[in-house]
Amino acid sequence: MMHRPFVFVFAAAMLAGAQEKPNLFNAAPPEVDKALRERVSGFYQAYVDGKFRNAEPFVAEDTKDLHYNQEKTKIRGFEIIKINYDDSFKKASVVTLIQTTLQMRGQVIPANAPMATHWKLENGKWCYYYDPALGRETPMGRITPGPGNKEGMKIEDMMKDPNIILNQIKINKEKFLVNSWEKSADTIVVTNGMPGSVTLSFQTESIPGLTYRVERTELVAGQSSQIEIVYDPKDPSAKPTLKATLRIEPTGKTLIIPIVFDIPEELKKQLPKQQ
């Protein structure tokens, strides 16, 4: 859990219809599982009610100062969707679906954001605790330190400039290049550098013989997807450059990627040289 657990920024990960699947090799005794769920529910209910002091009894002693000083925001609701216990059933990681709202492009949008928190038994009761070694959990996923950065990307830094968030989605090249006279294909790789999930939407201008394939449309943090353009021409004539559009949600960012049709080398030699 991050230092400010309910500051939901522009790129909050969207999760719909998630359901917990039992882990038979990590299943806790029913009374242990029931006790943890009740404590987690009590913690989050304080945020639903907007009575943040009521959450303090559910916080471990070594985390109380951090919890007291962090910024807090009321949420609409919550649902526990997954619990992973350690072998001794004295510590657990809990993924909870937080029902919140996002402000994007001047609009308030209801959203569900998965958040992972860490819990441990303290004086016989389950308590939320923060472990710096595990990185900071946010509604977008875990933020862990990068090379030369012991703290990792801070929420404060991301909120100073929205482009810091938007520019975390990268493509490995700026255009598709296929042959105009014979069947060929080209691929662009899209990488999600944000700490949370994004959804890709891709389309192109139409021409006979042109098709495309998107490897995956949902990308979790750090994941990549290949977008392949295949062109099987009906004739060998030169073709005009077309436009492909890649849209990333929930950021709303749109990338325009040209589809360039190459011509044979012998035709290139006949073209007038540029001065």
C-alpha positions as CSV (number, residue, x, y, z in Angstrom):
1,M,0.0,0.0,0.0
2,M,1.4,3.4,-0.9
3,H,2.0,6.3,1.4
4,R,-1.3,7.9,0.2
5,P,-3.5,4.8,-0.3
6,F,-6.6,6.6,-1.6
7,V,-5.1,9.2,-4.0
8,F,-6.5,7.9,-7.3
9,V,-4.6,9.4,-10.2
10,F,-5.4,9.5,-13.9
11,A,-4.3,6.0,-14.8
12,A,-6.1,3.9,-12.1
13,A,-6.3,0.3,-13.2
14,M,-9.7,-0.8,-14.2
15,L,-11.0,-4.3,-13.1
16,A,-14.4,-5.6,-14.0
17,G,-16.1,-8.7,-12.7
18,A,-13.1,-10.1,-10.8
19,Q,-13.9,-13.1,-8.7
20,E,-11.6,-14.8,-6.2
21,K,-10.5,-18.3,-7.1
22,P,-9.6,-20.6,-4.1
23,N,-6.0,-21.7,-3.8
24,L,-6.2,-25.2,-2.4
25,F,-2.4,-25.2,-1.6
26,N,-2.7,-21.9,0.4
27,A,-6.1,-22.2,2.0
28,A,-6.3,-21.0,5.5
29,P,-8.4,-22.6,8.2
30,P,-12.0,-21.2,8.0
31,E,-11.7,-19.4,11.3
32,V,-8.4,-17.7,10.3
33,D,-9.9,-16.6,6.9
34,K,-13.1,-15.3,8.6
35,A,-11.1,-13.3,11.1
36,L,-9.0,-11.6,8.4
37,R,-11.9,-10.8,6.2
38,E,-13.7,-9.1,9.1
39,R,-10.7,-7.0,9.9
40,V,-10.1,-6.0,6.3
41,S,-13.8,-5.1,6.0
42,G,-13.6,-3.0,9.2
43,F,-10.6,-1.1,7.9
44,Y,-12.2,-0.2,4.5
45,Q,-15.6,0.5,6.0
46,A,-14.1,3.4,7.8
47,Y,-13.2,4.9,4.4
48,V,-16.7,4.2,3.1
49,D,-18.2,6.0,6.1
50,G,-15.6,8.8,5.9
51,K,-14.7,8.2,9.6
52,F,-11.0,7.7,9.2
53,R,-10.2,7.4,12.9
54,N,-12.2,4.2,13.0
55,A,-9.6,2.6,10.7
56,E,-6.7,3.1,13.3
57,P,-7.6,0.0,15.4
58,F,-7.0,-2.1,12.3
59,V,-3.5,-0.8,11.7
60,A,-0.3,-2.4,13.1
61,E,1.7,-0.5,15.7
62,D,4.7,0.1,13.4
63,T,2.4,1.6,10.7
64,K,0.2,3.8,12.8
65,D,2.3,7.0,12.3
66,L,2.3,6.5,8.6
67,H,-1.4,5.8,8.5
68,Y,-2.2,8.9,10.6
69,N,-0.1,11.3,8.4
70,Q,-1.2,10.0,5.0
71,E,-3.9,11.8,2.9
72,K,-7.3,10.0,3.1
73,T,-10.3,10.0,0.7
74,K,-13.7,8.6,1.1
75,I,-14.6,5.7,-1.1
76,R,-18.0,4.4,-2.4
77,G,-17.5,0.7,-1.5
78,F,-15.2,-2.3,-1.6
79,E,-15.0,-6.0,-2.2
80,I,-12.3,-8.5,-1.2
81,I,-11.4,-10.4,-4.3
82,K,-8.3,-12.4,-3.4
83,I,-6.2,-13.4,-0.3
84,N,-2.8,-15.0,-0.3
85,Y,-1.4,-16.3,3.0
86,D,2.1,-17.2,3.9
87,D,2.9,-20.8,5.0
88,S,2.3,-20.0,8.7
89,F,-1.0,-18.1,8.1
90,K,0.4,-15.2,10.2
91,K,0.8,-12.9,7.2
92,A,-1.3,-12.3,4.2
93,S,-1.7,-10.1,1.0
94,V,-5.2,-9.0,0.4
95,V,-6.4,-7.7,-3.0
96,T,-9.5,-5.5,-2.6
97,L,-11.6,-3.9,-5.3
98,I,-12.1,-0.3,-4.3
99,Q,-15.1,1.5,-5.7
100,T,-14.0,5.1,-6.3
101,T,-14.3,7.9,-8.8
102,L,-11.8,9.4,-11.3
103,Q,-11.7,12.9,-12.6
104,M,-10.6,12.8,-16.2
105,R,-11.1,15.5,-18.8
106,G,-13.3,17.5,-16.4
107,Q,-15.7,14.6,-15.8
108,V,-16.3,12.5,-12.7
109,I,-16.3,8.8,-13.7
110,P,-17.2,5.9,-11.4
111,A,-14.3,3.4,-11.4
112,N,-13.2,0.2,-9.7
113,A,-9.5,0.0,-8.7
114,P,-7.8,-3.1,-7.3
115,M,-5.6,-2.4,-4.3
116,A,-3.2,-4.9,-2.6
117,T,-2.5,-4.5,1.1
118,H,-0.4,-6.5,3.5
119,W,-1.7,-7.9,6.8
120,K,-0.1,-9.6,9.8
121,L,-1.2,-11.1,13.1
122,E,-0.4,-8.7,16.0
123,N,-1.5,-9.5,19.5
124,G,-3.9,-12.1,18.1
125,K,-5.6,-9.7,15.6
126,W,-5.1,-9.1,11.9
127,C,-3.6,-5.7,11.3
128,Y,-2.7,-3.8,8.1
129,Y,1.0,-3.0,7.9
130,Y,3.3,-1.3,5.4
131,D,6.6,-3.0,4.4
132,P,9.0,-0.7,2.4
133,A,10.8,-3.8,1.0
134,L,7.6,-4.7,-0.9
135,G,7.3,-1.4,-2.7
136,R,4.4,1.0,-2.6
137,E,0.9,-0.4,-3.5
138,T,-1.4,2.0,-5.4
139,P,-4.7,1.6,-7.1
140,M,-2.7,1.1,-10.3
141,G,-0.5,-1.7,-8.9
142,R,2.8,-1.9,-7.2
143,I,5.4,0.9,-7.6
144,T,8.9,-0.5,-7.0
145,P,12.2,1.2,-7.2
146,G,13.9,1.5,-10.6
147,P,17.6,1.7,-11.4
148,G,19.2,4.6,-9.4
149,N,15.9,5.4,-7.7
150,K,15.5,3.9,-4.2
151,E,12.0,5.4,-3.8
152,G,10.5,4.5,-7.1
153,M,8.1,6.7,-9.0
154,K,6.2,8.9,-6.5
155,I,2.5,9.7,-6.8
156,E,3.4,13.4,-6.1
157,D,5.7,13.5,-9.1
158,M,3.2,11.9,-11.4
159,M,0.5,14.4,-10.4
160,K,2.8,17.4,-11.1
161,D,2.5,16.7,-14.9
162,P,-0.1,14.4,-16.4
163,N,2.3,13.7,-19.4
164,I,4.5,11.7,-17.0
165,I,1.6,9.2,-16.9
166,L,0.6,9.5,-20.5
167,N,4.1,9.0,-21.8
168,Q,4.6,5.6,-20.0
169,I,2.9,3.9,-23.0
170,K,5.5,3.4,-25.6
171,I,5.8,1.9,-29.1
172,N,9.1,0.6,-30.4
173,K,8.9,2.4,-33.8
174,E,7.0,5.2,-35.4
175,K,5.5,3.5,-38.5
176,F,4.5,0.3,-40.2
177,L,6.3,-0.5,-43.4
178,V,4.9,-3.1,-45.9
179,N,5.5,-3.8,-49.6
180,S,3.2,-2.5,-52.2
181,W,3.9,-5.2,-54.8
182,E,4.0,-8.4,-52.7
183,K,2.5,-9.9,-49.6
184,S,4.4,-8.7,-46.5
185,A,3.9,-7.9,-42.8
186,D,5.3,-5.5,-40.2
187,T,4.9,-5.4,-36.4
188,I,4.9,-2.7,-33.8
189,V,5.3,-3.5,-30.1
190,V,3.3,-1.5,-27.5
191,T,4.7,-1.6,-24.0
192,N,2.7,-0.5,-20.9
193,G,5.3,1.3,-18.6
194,M,2.6,2.4,-16.2
195,P,2.1,0.7,-12.8
196,G,-1.4,-0.4,-13.7
197,S,-3.5,-1.9,-16.5
198,V,-4.5,-0.3,-19.8
199,T,-6.8,-1.2,-22.7
200,L,-5.7,-0.9,-26.3
201,S,-8.1,0.0,-29.2
202,F,-6.6,-0.2,-32.7
203,Q,-8.0,0.5,-36.1
204,T,-6.7,1.5,-39.6
205,E,-7.9,3.1,-42.8
206,S,-9.2,0.5,-45.2
207,I,-7.6,-0.8,-48.4
208,P,-8.2,-4.1,-50.1
209,G,-5.8,-6.8,-48.9
210,L,-4.9,-5.0,-45.7
211,T,-5.5,-6.8,-42.4
212,Y,-4.2,-6.5,-38.8
213,R,-3.9,-8.5,-35.6
214,V,-3.6,-7.2,-32.1
215,E,-1.9,-9.8,-29.8
216,R,-3.7,-8.6,-26.6
217,T,-5.8,-5.6,-25.8
218,E,-5.5,-5.7,-22.0
219,L,-2.0,-4.9,-20.7
220,V,-1.0,-5.1,-17.1
221,A,2.0,-3.2,-15.7
222,G,5.1,-3.9,-17.7
223,Q,3.4,-6.1,-20.3
224,S,3.7,-5.7,-24.1
225,S,1.5,-6.4,-27.1
226,Q,2.4,-6.9,-30.7
227,I,0.3,-5.2,-33.4
228,E,0.8,-6.8,-36.8
229,I,-0.1,-5.3,-40.2
230,V,-0.4,-7.8,-43.1
231,Y,-0.8,-6.6,-46.7
232,D,-1.6,-8.9,-49.6
233,P,-1.8,-6.5,-52.6
234,K,-4.3,-7.1,-55.5
235,D,-1.8,-5.3,-57.9
236,P,1.8,-4.2,-57.7
237,S,1.1,-0.4,-58.1
238,A,2.3,2.2,-55.6
239,K,-0.1,2.9,-52.7
240,P,-0.6,6.0,-50.6
241,T,0.3,6.1,-47.0
242,L,-2.5,5.2,-44.7
243,K,-3.2,6.1,-41.1
244,A,-3.6,3.7,-38.1
245,T,-5.0,4.8,-34.8
246,L,-4.0,3.4,-31.4
247,R,-6.1,4.6,-28.4
248,I,-5.1,3.8,-24.8
249,E,-7.7,3.8,-22.0
250,P,-8.2,5.0,-19.3
251,T,-5.7,7.7,-20.2
252,G,-7.5,8.8,-23.4
253,K,-4.2,9.1,-25.2
254,T,-4.3,8.5,-29.0
255,L,-1.3,7.7,-31.2
256,I,-1.4,8.1,-35.0
257,I,0.8,5.6,-36.7
258,P,1.4,5.8,-40.5
259,I,1.3,2.7,-42.7
260,V,3.9,3.2,-45.4
261,F,3.8,1.1,-48.6
262,D,7.4,0.5,-49.9
263,I,8.2,0.2,-53.6
264,P,10.7,-2.1,-55.4
265,E,14.4,-0.9,-55.5
266,E,14.3,-0.7,-59.3
267,L,11.5,1.9,-59.1
268,K,13.3,3.8,-56.4
269,K,16.3,4.2,-58.7
270,Q,14.0,5.8,-61.3
271,L,12.7,8.4,-58.9
272,P,14.3,11.9,-59.2
273,K,16.9,12.5,-56.6
274,Q,16.1,15.0,-53.9
275,Q,18.3,18.1,-53.8
